[in-house]
Amino acid sequence: MSDARIEELEIRVSFQEDLLQKLDDALAHQQREVLELKSVLRQMTHQIETLEAAFPDEESAGAIEKPPHY
């Protein structure tokens, strides 16, 4: 191989390594974001379940009955 060809290949490898590092960083960032969103979703689900338990809907609980004229 000629020196120019080897140098071209080394440059390509260098760019690929840089791109691979950027992709790895982006993937790590997205993974952290997904984990954070899962945590928020669990918290919100728990809050909804707590609210549903505190305020059961009227049909299932029978707490509020319709007046006879309805």
CHARMM-style PDB file with segment names, atoms N, HN, CA, C and O in Angstrom:
ATOM      1  N   MET     1       0.839  -1.182   0.000  1.00  0.00      PROA
ATOM      2  CA  MET     1       0.000   0.000   0.000  1.00  0.00      PROA
ATOM      3  C   MET     1       0.881   1.240   0.000  1.00  0.00      PROA
ATOM      4  O   MET     1       1.990   1.258   0.534  1.00  0.00      PROA
ATOM      5  N   SER     2       0.351   2.241  -0.604  1.00  0.00      PROA
ATOM      6  HN  SER     2      -0.550   2.226  -1.038  1.00  0.00      PROA
ATOM      7  CA  SER     2       1.109   3.496  -0.630  1.00  0.00      PROA
ATOM      8  C   SER     2       0.884   4.259   0.663  1.00  0.00      PROA
ATOM      9  O   SER     2      -0.088   4.032   1.384  1.00  0.00      PROA
ATOM     10  N   ASP     3       1.797   5.159   0.932  1.00  0.00      PROA
ATOM     11  HN  ASP     3       2.586   5.343   0.346  1.00  0.00      PROA
ATOM     12  CA  ASP     3       1.698   5.977   2.151  1.00  0.00      PROA
ATOM     13  C   ASP     3       0.427   6.824   2.144  1.00  0.00      PROA
ATOM     14  O   ASP     3      -0.186   7.026   3.193  1.00  0.00      PROA
ATOM     15  N   ALA     4       0.028   7.315   0.981  1.00  0.00      PROA
ATOM     16  HN  ALA     4       0.525   7.151   0.130  1.00  0.00      PROA
ATOM     17  CA  ALA     4      -1.187   8.139   0.881  1.00  0.00      PROA
ATOM     18  C   ALA     4      -2.415   7.307   1.223  1.00  0.00      PROA
ATOM     19  O   ALA     4      -3.325   7.784   1.901  1.00  0.00      PROA
ATOM     20  N   ARG     5      -2.440   6.075   0.758  1.00  0.00      PROA
ATOM     21  HN  ARG     5      -1.701   5.687   0.207  1.00  0.00      PROA
ATOM     22  CA  ARG     5      -3.583   5.189   1.027  1.00  0.00      PROA
ATOM     23  C   ARG     5      -3.657   4.847   2.518  1.00  0.00      PROA
ATOM     24  O   ARG     5      -4.742   4.833   3.099  1.00  0.00      PROA
ATOM     25  N   ILE     6      -2.524   4.576   3.124  1.00  0.00      PROA
ATOM     26  HN  ILE     6      -1.642   4.588   2.652  1.00  0.00      PROA
ATOM     27  CA  ILE     6      -2.489   4.276   4.569  1.00  0.00      PROA
ATOM     28  C   ILE     6      -2.945   5.489   5.367  1.00  0.00      PROA
ATOM     29  O   ILE     6      -3.704   5.366   6.328  1.00  0.00      PROA
ATOM     30  N   GLU     7      -2.469   6.668   4.954  1.00  0.00      PROA
ATOM     31  HN  GLU     7      -1.852   6.768   4.174  1.00  0.00      PROA
ATOM     32  CA  GLU     7      -2.859   7.895   5.655  1.00  0.00      PROA
ATOM     33  C   GLU     7      -4.373   8.123   5.524  1.00  0.00      PROA
ATOM     34  O   GLU     7      -5.018   8.529   6.491  1.00  0.00      PROA
ATOM     35  N   GLU     8      -4.939   7.867   4.346  1.00  0.00      PROA
ATOM     36  HN  GLU     8      -4.415   7.537   3.561  1.00  0.00      PROA
ATOM     37  CA  GLU     8      -6.379   8.009   4.129  1.00  0.00      PROA
ATOM     38  C   GLU     8      -7.158   7.052   5.027  1.00  0.00      PROA
ATOM     39  O   GLU     8      -8.177   7.432   5.603  1.00  0.00      PROA
ATOM     40  N   LEU     9      -6.686   5.827   5.146  1.00  0.00      PROA
ATOM     41  HN  LEU     9      -5.858   5.519   4.678  1.00  0.00      PROA
ATOM     42  CA  LEU     9      -7.344   4.848   6.009  1.00  0.00      PROA
ATOM     43  C   LEU     9      -7.252   5.252   7.479  1.00  0.00      PROA
ATOM     44  O   LEU     9      -8.211   5.079   8.232  1.00  0.00      PROA
ATOM     45  N   GLU    10      -6.117   5.782   7.884  1.00  0.00      PROA
ATOM     46  HN  GLU    10      -5.339   5.922   7.272  1.00  0.00      PROA
ATOM     47  CA  GLU    10      -5.967   6.236   9.266  1.00  0.00      PROA
ATOM     48  C   GLU    10      -6.908   7.394   9.569  1.00  0.00      PROA
ATOM     49  O   GLU    10      -7.475   7.475  10.659  1.00  0.00      PROA
ATOM     50  N   ILE    11      -7.070   8.285   8.603  1.00  0.00      PROA
ATOM     51  HN  ILE    11      -6.610   8.219   7.718  1.00  0.00      PROA
ATOM     52  CA  ILE    11      -7.993   9.412   8.785  1.00  0.00      PROA
ATOM     53  C   ILE    11      -9.424   8.894   8.909  1.00  0.00      PROA
ATOM     54  O   ILE    11     -10.180   9.354   9.765  1.00  0.00      PROA
ATOM     55  N   ARG    12      -9.793   7.946   8.062  1.00  0.00      PROA
ATOM     56  HN  ARG    12      -9.179   7.572   7.367  1.00  0.00      PROA
ATOM     57  CA  ARG    12     -11.134   7.365   8.123  1.00  0.00      PROA
ATOM     58  C   ARG    12     -11.391   6.698   9.476  1.00  0.00      PROA
ATOM     59  O   ARG    12     -12.449   6.883  10.077  1.00  0.00      PROA
ATOM     60  N   VAL    13     -10.431   5.935   9.937  1.00  0.00      PROA
ATOM     61  HN  VAL    13      -9.572   5.785   9.449  1.00  0.00      PROA
ATOM     62  CA  VAL    13     -10.564   5.261  11.234  1.00  0.00      PROA
ATOM     63  C   VAL    13     -10.716   6.300  12.344  1.00  0.00      PROA
ATOM     64  O   VAL    13     -11.515   6.119  13.262  1.00  0.00      PROA
ATOM     65  N   SER    14      -9.959   7.372  12.259  1.00  0.00      PROA
ATOM     66  HN  SER    14      -9.310   7.519  11.513  1.00  0.00      PROA
ATOM     67  CA  SER    14     -10.044   8.422  13.264  1.00  0.00      PROA
ATOM     68  C   SER    14     -11.438   9.037  13.292  1.00  0.00      PROA
ATOM     69  O   SER    14     -12.006   9.236  14.366  1.00  0.00      PROA
ATOM     70  N   PHE    15     -11.995   9.339  12.118  1.00  0.00      PROA
ATOM     71  HN  PHE    15     -11.533   9.177  11.246  1.00  0.00      PROA
ATOM     72  CA  PHE    15     -13.344   9.883  12.049  1.00  0.00      PROA
ATOM     73  C   PHE    15     -14.377   8.882  12.553  1.00  0.00      PROA
ATOM     74  O   PHE    15     -15.332   9.262  13.231  1.00  0.00      PROA
ATOM     75  N   GLN    16     -14.194   7.621  12.231  1.00  0.00      PROA
ATOM     76  HN  GLN    16     -13.418   7.311  11.681  1.00  0.00      PROA
ATOM     77  CA  GLN    16     -15.132   6.600  12.696  1.00  0.00      PROA
ATOM     78  C   GLN    16     -15.076   6.447  14.207  1.00  0.00      PROA
ATOM     79  O   GLN    16     -16.110   6.274  14.852  1.00  0.00      PROA
ATOM     80  N   GLU    17     -13.886   6.511  14.772  1.00  0.00      PROA
ATOM     81  HN  GLU    17     -13.046   6.652  14.248  1.00  0.00      PROA
ATOM     82  CA  GLU    17     -13.756   6.426  16.230  1.00  0.00      PROA
ATOM     83  C   GLU    17     -14.441   7.613  16.894  1.00  0.00      PROA
ATOM     84  O   GLU    17     -15.108   7.460  17.917  1.00  0.00      PROA
ATOM     85  N   ASP    18     -14.276   8.799  16.308  1.00  0.00      PROA
ATOM     86  HN  ASP    18     -13.734   8.923  15.476  1.00  0.00      PROA
ATOM     87  CA  ASP    18     -14.918   9.995  16.847  1.00  0.00      PROA
ATOM     88  C   ASP    18     -16.442   9.859  16.768  1.00  0.00      PROA
ATOM     89  O   ASP    18     -17.145  10.168  17.730  1.00  0.00      PROA
ATOM     90  N   LEU    19     -16.944   9.403  15.636  1.00  0.00      PROA
ATOM     91  HN  LEU    19     -16.373   9.151  14.854  1.00  0.00      PROA
ATOM     92  CA  LEU    19     -18.375   9.215  15.463  1.00  0.00      PROA
ATOM     93  C   LEU    19     -18.908   8.162  16.434  1.00  0.00      PROA
ATOM     94  O   LEU    19     -19.972   8.341  17.027  1.00  0.00      PROA
ATOM     95  N   LEU    20     -18.179   7.083  16.591  1.00  0.00      PROA
ATOM     96  HN  LEU    20     -17.315   6.938  16.109  1.00  0.00      PROA
ATOM     97  CA  LEU    20     -18.588   6.030  17.511  1.00  0.00      PROA
ATOM     98  C   LEU    20     -18.670   6.558  18.940  1.00  0.00      PROA
ATOM     99  O   LEU    20     -19.591   6.201  19.676  1.00  0.00      PROA
ATOM    100  N   GLN    21     -17.734   7.391  19.338  1.00  0.00      PROA
ATOM    101  HN  GLN    21     -16.986   7.681  18.740  1.00  0.00      PROA
ATOM    102  CA  GLN    21     -17.755   7.978  20.680  1.00  0.00      PROA
ATOM    103  C   GLN    21     -18.972   8.890  20.845  1.00  0.00      PROA
ATOM    104  O   GLN    21     -19.629   8.871  21.886  1.00  0.00      PROA
ATOM    105  N   LYS    22     -19.267   9.684  19.822  1.00  0.00      PROA
ATOM    106  HN  LYS    22     -18.733   9.699  18.976  1.00  0.00      PROA
ATOM    107  CA  LYS    22     -20.434  10.565  19.890  1.00  0.00      PROA
ATOM    108  C   LYS    22     -21.721   9.757  19.984  1.00  0.00      PROA
ATOM    109  O   LYS    22     -22.620  10.107  20.749  1.00  0.00      PROA
ATOM    110  N   LEU    23     -21.814   8.686  19.217  1.00  0.00      PROA
ATOM    111  HN  LEU    23     -21.084   8.402  18.595  1.00  0.00      PROA
ATOM    112  CA  LEU    23     -23.000   7.833  19.281  1.00  0.00      PROA
ATOM    113  C   LEU    23     -23.131   7.168  20.646  1.00  0.00      PROA
ATOM    114  O   LEU    23     -24.230   7.054  21.188  1.00  0.00      PROA
ATOM    115  N   ASP    24     -22.007   6.731  21.195  1.00  0.00      PROA
ATOM    116  HN  ASP    24     -21.114   6.823  20.755  1.00  0.00      PROA
ATOM    117  CA  ASP    24     -22.015   6.113  22.518  1.00  0.00      PROA
ATOM    118  C   ASP    24     -22.484   7.113  23.573  1.00  0.00      PROA
ATOM    119  O   ASP    24     -23.265   6.763  24.458  1.00  0.00      PROA
ATOM    120  N   ASP    25     -22.008   8.362  23.480  1.00  0.00      PROA
ATOM    121  HN  ASP    25     -21.373   8.647  22.762  1.00  0.00      PROA
ATOM    122  CA  ASP    25     -22.426   9.410  24.418  1.00  0.00      PROA
ATOM    123  C   ASP    25     -23.925   9.692  24.289  1.00  0.00      PROA
ATOM    124  O   ASP    25     -24.627   9.844  25.288  1.00  0.00      PROA
ATOM    125  N   ALA    26     -24.404   9.757  23.041  1.00  0.00      PROA
ATOM    126  HN  ALA    26     -23.834   9.633  22.229  1.00  0.00      PROA
ATOM    127  CA  ALA    26     -25.831  10.021  22.819  1.00  0.00      PROA
ATOM    128  C   ALA    26     -26.676   8.875  23.374  1.00  0.00      PROA
ATOM    129  O   ALA    26     -27.718   9.109  23.986  1.00  0.00      PROA
ATOM    130  N   LEU    27     -26.232   7.652  23.165  1.00  0.00      PROA
ATOM    131  HN  LEU    27     -25.385   7.462  22.668  1.00  0.00      PROA
ATOM    132  CA  LEU    27     -26.966   6.494  23.672  1.00  0.00      PROA
ATOM    133  C   LEU    27     -26.999   6.492  25.194  1.00  0.00      PROA
ATOM    134  O   LEU    27     -28.034   6.196  25.792  1.00  0.00      PROA
ATOM    135  N   ALA    28     -25.888   6.815  25.816  1.00  0.00      PROA
ATOM    136  HN  ALA    28     -25.048   7.055  25.330  1.00  0.00      PROA
ATOM    137  CA  ALA    28     -25.840   6.874  27.282  1.00  0.00      PROA
ATOM    138  C   ALA    28     -26.783   7.957  27.799  1.00  0.00      PROA
ATOM    139  O   ALA    28     -27.476   7.754  28.795  1.00  0.00      PROA
ATOM    140  N   HSD    29     -26.812   9.102  27.128  1.00  0.00      PROA
ATOM    141  HN  HSD    29     -26.249   9.267  26.318  1.00  0.00      PROA
ATOM    142  CA  HSD    29     -27.715  10.194  27.524  1.00  0.00      PROA
ATOM    143  C   HSD    29     -29.167   9.753  27.397  1.00  0.00      PROA
ATOM    144  O   HSD    29     -29.971  10.002  28.295  1.00  0.00      PROA
ATOM    145  N   GLN    30     -29.509   9.106  26.295  1.00  0.00      PROA
ATOM    146  HN  GLN    30     -28.856   8.904  25.565  1.00  0.00      PROA
ATOM    147  CA  GLN    30     -30.874   8.645  26.097  1.00  0.00      PROA
ATOM    148  C   GLN    30     -31.250   7.584  27.126  1.00  0.00      PROA
ATOM    149  O   GLN    30     -32.387   7.560  27.598  1.00  0.00      PROA
ATOM    150  N   GLN    31     -30.330   6.723  27.472  1.00  0.00      PROA
ATOM    151  HN  GLN    31     -29.407   6.742  27.088  1.00  0.00      PROA
ATOM    152  CA  GLN    31     -30.619   5.689  28.476  1.00  0.00      PROA
ATOM    153  C   GLN    31     -30.915   6.329  29.831  1.00  0.00      PROA
ATOM    154  O   GLN    31     -31.837   5.910  30.532  1.00  0.00      PROA
ATOM    155  N   ARG    32     -30.130   7.348  30.199  1.00  0.00      PROA
ATOM    156  HN  ARG    32     -29.382   7.689  29.630  1.00  0.00      PROA
ATOM    157  CA  ARG    32     -30.400   8.057  31.462  1.00  0.00      PROA
ATOM    158  C   ARG    32     -31.776   8.722  31.414  1.00  0.00      PROA
ATOM    159  O   ARG    32     -32.515   8.706  32.398  1.00  0.00      PROA
ATOM    160  N   GLU    33     -32.110   9.304  30.268  1.00  0.00      PROA
ATOM    161  HN  GLU    33     -31.510   9.317  29.469  1.00  0.00      PROA
ATOM    162  CA  GLU    33     -33.394   9.970  30.113  1.00  0.00      PROA
ATOM    163  C   GLU    33     -34.547   8.966  30.208  1.00  0.00      PROA
ATOM    164  O   GLU    33     -35.565   9.252  30.838  1.00  0.00      PROA
ATOM    165  N   VAL    34     -34.397   7.808  29.595  1.00  0.00      PROA
ATOM    166  HN  VAL    34     -33.570   7.576  29.082  1.00  0.00      PROA
ATOM    167  CA  VAL    34     -35.428   6.769  29.653  1.00  0.00      PROA
ATOM    168  C   VAL    34     -35.631   6.312  31.091  1.00  0.00      PROA
ATOM    169  O   VAL    34     -36.767   6.151  31.537  1.00  0.00      PROA
ATOM    170  N   LEU    35     -34.544   6.103  31.813  1.00  0.00      PROA
ATOM    171  HN  LEU    35     -33.621   6.233  31.451  1.00  0.00      PROA
ATOM    172  CA  LEU    35     -34.660   5.681  33.210  1.00  0.00      PROA
ATOM    173  C   LEU    35     -35.363   6.742  34.054  1.00  0.00      PROA
ATOM    174  O   LEU    35     -36.172   6.420  34.924  1.00  0.00      PROA
ATOM    175  N   GLU    36     -35.049   8.007  33.788  1.00  0.00      PROA
ATOM    176  HN  GLU    36     -34.392   8.269  33.082  1.00  0.00      PROA
ATOM    177  CA  GLU    36     -35.692   9.096  34.518  1.00  0.00      PROA
ATOM    178  C   GLU    36     -37.192   9.143  34.193  1.00  0.00      PROA
ATOM    179  O   GLU    36     -38.017   9.329  35.087  1.00  0.00      PROA
ATOM    180  N   LEU    37     -37.534   8.977  32.925  1.00  0.00      PROA
ATOM    181  HN  LEU    37     -36.863   8.827  32.199  1.00  0.00      PROA
ATOM    182  CA  LEU    37     -38.938   8.998  32.531  1.00  0.00      PROA
ATOM    183  C   LEU    37     -39.702   7.805  33.113  1.00  0.00      PROA
ATOM    184  O   LEU    37     -40.868   7.940  33.483  1.00  0.00      PROA
ATOM    185  N   LYS    38     -39.059   6.647  33.195  1.00  0.00      PROA
ATOM    186  HN  LYS    38     -38.112   6.537  32.894  1.00  0.00      PROA
ATOM    187  CA  LYS    38     -39.696   5.488  33.824  1.00  0.00      PROA
ATOM    188  C   LYS    38     -39.986   5.769  35.291  1.00  0.00      PROA
ATOM    189  O   LYS    38     -41.041   5.398  35.806  1.00  0.00      PROA
ATOM    190  N   SER    39     -39.051   6.420  35.955  1.00  0.00      PROA
ATOM    191  HN  SER    39     -38.194   6.721  35.536  1.00  0.00      PROA
ATOM    192  CA  SER    39     -39.233   6.753  37.361  1.00  0.00      PROA
ATOM    193  C   SER    39     -40.406   7.717  37.537  1.00  0.00      PROA
ATOM    194  O   SER    39     -41.234   7.540  38.430  1.00  0.00      PROA
ATOM    195  N   VAL    40     -40.470   8.725  36.691  1.00  0.00      PROA
ATOM    196  HN  VAL    40     -39.798   8.869  35.965  1.00  0.00      PROA
ATOM    197  CA  VAL    40     -41.570   9.687  36.756  1.00  0.00      PROA
ATOM    198  C   VAL    40     -42.899   8.985  36.479  1.00  0.00      PROA
ATOM    199  O   VAL    40     -43.896   9.261  37.145  1.00  0.00      PROA
ATOM    200  N   LEU    41     -42.917   8.091  35.512  1.00  0.00      PROA
ATOM    201  HN  LEU    41     -42.107   7.867  34.971  1.00  0.00      PROA
ATOM    202  CA  LEU    41     -44.138   7.355  35.190  1.00  0.00      PROA
ATOM    203  C   LEU    41     -44.598   6.504  36.374  1.00  0.00      PROA
ATOM    204  O   LEU    41     -45.789   6.453  36.680  1.00  0.00      PROA
ATOM    205  N   ARG    42     -43.648   5.833  37.041  1.00  0.00      PROA
ATOM    206  HN  ARG    42     -42.681   5.874  36.792  1.00  0.00      PROA
ATOM    207  CA  ARG    42     -44.011   5.042  38.224  1.00  0.00      PROA
ATOM    208  C   ARG    42     -44.611   5.930  39.305  1.00  0.00      PROA
ATOM    209  O   ARG    42     -45.603   5.559  39.932  1.00  0.00      PROA
ATOM    210  N   GLN    43     -44.011   7.112  39.529  1.00  0.00      PROA
ATOM    211  HN  GLN    43     -43.206   7.413  39.019  1.00  0.00      PROA
ATOM    212  CA  GLN    43     -44.520   8.025  40.544  1.00  0.00      PROA
ATOM    213  C   GLN    43     -45.932   8.499  40.197  1.00  0.00      PROA
ATOM    214  O   GLN    43     -46.809   8.554  41.060  1.00  0.00      PROA
ATOM    215  N   MET    44     -46.136   8.835  38.938  1.00  0.00      PROA
ATOM    216  HN  MET    44     -45.424   8.791  38.238  1.00  0.00      PROA
ATOM    217  CA  MET    44     -47.454   9.316  38.519  1.00  0.00      PROA
ATOM    218  C   MET    44     -48.499   8.201  38.616  1.00  0.00      PROA
ATOM    219  O   MET    44     -49.638   8.445  39.014  1.00  0.00      PROA
ATOM    220  N   THR    45     -48.110   6.988  38.253  1.00  0.00      PROA
ATOM    221  HN  THR    45     -47.185   6.790  37.929  1.00  0.00      PROA
ATOM    222  CA  THR    45     -49.026   5.854  38.365  1.00  0.00      PROA
ATOM    223  C   THR    45     -49.419   5.644  39.822  1.00  0.00      PROA
ATOM    224  O   THR    45     -50.586   5.398  40.126  1.00  0.00      PROA
ATOM    225  N   HSD    46     -48.457   5.741  40.711  1.00  0.00      PROA
ATOM    226  HN  HSD    46     -47.508   5.942  40.465  1.00  0.00      PROA
ATOM    227  CA  HSD    46     -48.735   5.597  42.140  1.00  0.00      PROA
ATOM    228  C   HSD    46     -49.680   6.699  42.617  1.00  0.00      PROA
ATOM    229  O   HSD    46     -50.613   6.439  43.376  1.00  0.00      PROA
ATOM    230  N   GLN    47     -49.433   7.939  42.165  1.00  0.00      PROA
ATOM    231  HN  GLN    47     -48.675   8.151  41.548  1.00  0.00      PROA
ATOM    232  CA  GLN    47     -50.302   9.043  42.566  1.00  0.00      PROA
ATOM    233  C   GLN    47     -51.731   8.833  42.058  1.00  0.00      PROA
ATOM    234  O   GLN    47     -52.693   9.101  42.778  1.00  0.00      PROA
ATOM    235  N   ILE    48     -51.865   8.360  40.832  1.00  0.00      PROA
ATOM    236  HN  ILE    48     -51.084   8.142  40.247  1.00  0.00      PROA
ATOM    237  CA  ILE    48     -53.198   8.105  40.277  1.00  0.00      PROA
ATOM    238  C   ILE    48     -53.903   7.010  41.074  1.00  0.00      PROA
ATOM    239  O   ILE    48     -55.087   7.127  41.389  1.00  0.00      PROA
ATOM    240  N   GLU    49     -53.170   5.949  41.398  1.00  0.00      PROA
ATOM    241  HN  GLU    49     -52.208   5.854  41.143  1.00  0.00      PROA
ATOM    242  CA  GLU    49     -53.771   4.867  42.179  1.00  0.00      PROA
ATOM    243  C   GLU    49     -54.201   5.363  43.552  1.00  0.00      PROA
ATOM    244  O   GLU    49     -55.250   4.966  44.061  1.00  0.00      PROA
ATOM    245  N   THR    50     -53.392   6.229  44.151  1.00  0.00      PROA
ATOM    246  HN  THR    50     -52.541   6.552  43.738  1.00  0.00      PROA
ATOM    247  CA  THR    50     -53.734   6.798  45.454  1.00  0.00      PROA
ATOM    248  C   THR    50     -54.992   7.653  45.358  1.00  0.00      PROA
ATOM    249  O   THR    50     -55.875   7.572  46.212  1.00  0.00      PROA
ATOM    250  N   LEU    51     -55.067   8.473  44.310  1.00  0.00      PROA
ATOM    251  HN  LEU    51     -54.350   8.539  43.616  1.00  0.00      PROA
ATOM    252  CA  LEU    51     -56.253   9.314  44.117  1.00  0.00      PROA
ATOM    253  C   LEU    51     -57.492   8.469  43.823  1.00  0.00      PROA
ATOM    254  O   LEU    51     -58.580   8.771  44.315  1.00  0.00      PROA
ATOM    255  N   GLU    52     -57.335   7.432  43.036  1.00  0.00      PROA
ATOM    256  HN  GLU    52     -56.452   7.187  42.636  1.00  0.00      PROA
ATOM    257  CA  GLU    52     -58.479   6.568  42.742  1.00  0.00      PROA
ATOM    258  C   GLU    52     -58.979   5.882  44.000  1.00  0.00      PROA
ATOM    259  O   GLU    52     -60.183   5.689  44.169  1.00  0.00      PROA
ATOM    260  N   ALA    53     -58.067   5.514  44.879  1.00  0.00      PROA
ATOM    261  HN  ALA    53     -57.089   5.671  44.743  1.00  0.00      PROA
ATOM    262  CA  ALA    53     -58.467   4.878  46.130  1.00  0.00      PROA
ATOM    263  C   ALA    53     -59.161   5.887  47.054  1.00  0.00      PROA
ATOM    264  O   ALA    53     -60.103   5.537  47.764  1.00  0.00      PROA
ATOM    265  N   ALA    54     -58.693   7.133  47.041  1.00  0.00      PROA
ATOM    266  HN  ALA    54     -57.928   7.418  46.464  1.00  0.00      PROA
ATOM    267  CA  ALA    54     -59.269   8.157  47.909  1.00  0.00      PROA
ATOM    268  C   ALA    54     -60.613   8.652  47.389  1.00  0.00      PROA
ATOM    269  O   ALA    54     -61.492   9.009  48.173  1.00  0.00      PROA
ATOM    270  N   PHE    55     -60.773   8.673  46.073  1.00  0.00      PROA
ATOM    271  HN  PHE    55     -60.059   8.382  45.436  1.00  0.00      PROA
ATOM    272  CA  PHE    55     -62.005   9.160  45.451  1.00  0.00      PROA
ATOM    273  C   PHE    55     -62.531   8.111  44.474  1.00  0.00      PROA
ATOM    274  O   PHE    55     -62.395   8.271  43.261  1.00  0.00      PROA
ATOM    275  N   PRO    56     -63.118   7.060  44.986  1.00  0.00      PROA
ATOM    276  CA  PRO    56     -63.623   6.022  44.076  1.00  0.00      PROA
ATOM    277  C   PRO    56     -64.718   6.604  43.195  1.00  0.00      PROA
ATOM    278  O   PRO    56     -65.457   7.491  43.621  1.00  0.00      PROA
ATOM    279  N   ASP    57     -64.820   6.114  41.988  1.00  0.00      PROA
ATOM    280  HN  ASP    57     -64.220   5.393  41.642  1.00  0.00      PROA
ATOM    281  CA  ASP    57     -65.857   6.659  41.106  1.00  0.00      PROA
ATOM    282  C   ASP    57     -67.230   6.218  41.608  1.00  0.00      PROA
ATOM    283  O   ASP    57     -67.379   5.166  42.230  1.00  0.00      PROA
ATOM    284  N   GLU    58     -68.199   7.031  41.328  1.00  0.00      PROA
ATOM    285  HN  GLU    58     -68.078   7.886  40.823  1.00  0.00      PROA
ATOM    286  CA  GLU    58     -69.520   6.849  41.936  1.00  0.00      PROA
ATOM    287  C   GLU    58     -70.215   5.576  41.501  1.00  0.00      PROA
ATOM    288  O   GLU    58     -71.012   5.038  42.270  1.00  0.00      PROA
ATOM    289  N   GLU    59     -69.959   5.075  40.325  1.00  0.00      PROA
ATOM    290  HN  GLU    59     -69.311   5.512  39.700  1.00  0.00      PROA
ATOM    291  CA  GLU    59     -70.638   3.868  39.866  1.00  0.00      PROA
ATOM    292  C   GLU    59     -70.170   2.636  40.627  1.00  0.00      PROA
ATOM    293  O   GLU    59     -70.984   1.805  41.029  1.00  0.00      PROA
ATOM    294  N   SER    60     -68.861   2.516  40.825  1.00  0.00      PROA
ATOM    295  HN  SER    60     -68.200   3.191  40.499  1.00  0.00      PROA
ATOM    296  CA  SER    60     -68.361   1.321  41.489  1.00  0.00      PROA
ATOM    297  C   SER    60     -68.569   1.381  42.998  1.00  0.00      PROA
ATOM    298  O   SER    60     -68.737   0.342  43.637  1.00  0.00      PROA
ATOM    299  N   ALA    61     -68.560   2.560  43.570  1.00  0.00      PROA
ATOM    300  HN  ALA    61     -68.423   3.404  43.051  1.00  0.00      PROA
ATOM    301  CA  ALA    61     -68.691   2.676  45.016  1.00  0.00      PROA
ATOM    302  C   ALA    61     -70.146   2.791  45.451  1.00  0.00      PROA
ATOM    303  O   ALA    61     -70.488   2.409  46.570  1.00  0.00      PROA
ATOM    304  N   GLY    62     -71.000   3.309  44.586  1.00  0.00      PROA
ATOM    305  HN  GLY    62     -70.723   3.619  43.677  1.00  0.00      PROA
ATOM    306  CA  GLY    62     -72.391   3.494  44.950  1.00  0.00      PROA
ATOM    307  C   GLY    62     -72.583   4.580  45.988  1.00  0.00      PROA
ATOM    308  O   GLY    62     -73.634   4.640  46.626  1.00  0.00      PROA
ATOM    309  N   ALA    63     -71.599   5.435  46.172  1.00  0.00      PROA
ATOM    310  HN  ALA    63     -70.745   5.387  45.653  1.00  0.00      PROA
ATOM    311  CA  ALA    63     -71.654   6.464  47.200  1.00  0.00      PROA
ATOM    312  C   ALA    63     -72.664   7.544  46.853  1.00  0.00      PROA
ATOM    313  O   ALA    63     -73.330   8.073  47.744  1.00  0.00      PROA
ATOM    314  N   ILE    64     -72.791   7.881  45.580  1.00  0.00      PROA
ATOM    315  HN  ILE    64     -72.251   7.452  44.856  1.00  0.00      PROA
ATOM    316  CA  ILE    64     -73.719   8.934  45.173  1.00  0.00      PROA
ATOM    317  C   ILE    64     -74.806   8.286  44.316  1.00  0.00      PROA
ATOM    318  O   ILE    64     -74.543   7.752  43.238  1.00  0.00      PROA
ATOM    319  N   GLU    65     -76.005   8.349  44.819  1.00  0.00      PROA
ATOM    320  HN  GLU    65     -76.219   8.783  45.694  1.00  0.00      PROA
ATOM    321  CA  GLU    65     -77.121   7.768  44.075  1.00  0.00      PROA
ATOM    322  C   GLU    65     -77.880   8.870  43.370  1.00  0.00      PROA
ATOM    323  O   GLU    65     -77.961   9.993  43.869  1.00  0.00      PROA
ATOM    324  N   LYS    66     -78.439   8.554  42.209  1.00  0.00      PROA
ATOM    325  HN  LYS    66     -78.373   7.642  41.803  1.00  0.00      PROA
ATOM    326  CA  LYS    66     -79.233   9.536  41.465  1.00  0.00      PROA
ATOM    327  C   LYS    66     -80.576   9.698  42.180  1.00  0.00      PROA
ATOM    328  O   LYS    66     -81.148   8.731  42.684  1.00  0.00      PROA
ATOM    329  N   PRO    67     -81.054  10.911  42.213  1.00  0.00      PROA
ATOM    330  CA  PRO    67     -82.372  11.136  42.810  1.00  0.00      PROA
ATOM    331  C   PRO    67     -83.446  10.372  42.032  1.00  0.00      PROA
ATOM    332  O   PRO    67     -83.258  10.088  40.849  1.00  0.00      PROA
ATOM    333  N   PRO    68     -84.558  10.038  42.669  1.00  0.00      PROA
ATOM    334  CA  PRO    68     -85.590   9.226  42.016  1.00  0.00      PROA
ATOM    335  C   PRO    68     -86.204   9.874  40.774  1.00  0.00      PROA
ATOM    336  O   PRO    68     -86.729   9.156  39.923  1.00  0.00      PROA
ATOM    337  N   HSD    69     -86.159  11.193  40.638  1.00  0.00      PROA
ATOM    338  HN  HSD    69     -85.732  11.776  41.329  1.00  0.00      PROA
ATOM    339  CA  HSD    69     -86.790  11.837  39.488  1.00  0.00      PROA
ATOM    340  C   HSD    69     -85.937  11.741  38.216  1.00  0.00      PROA
ATOM    341  O   HSD    69     -86.358  12.257  37.181  1.00  0.00      PROA
ATOM    342  N   TYR    70     -84.788  11.122  38.246  1.00  0.00      PROA
ATOM    343  HN  TYR    70     -84.446  10.704  39.087  1.00  0.00      PROA
ATOM    344  CA  TYR    70     -83.963  10.945  37.040  1.00  0.00      PROA
ATOM    345  C   TYR    70     -84.312   9.681  36.340  1.00  0.00      PROA
ATOM    346  OT1 TYR    70     -83.722   9.365  35.306  1.00  0.00      PROA
TER     347      TYR     70
END
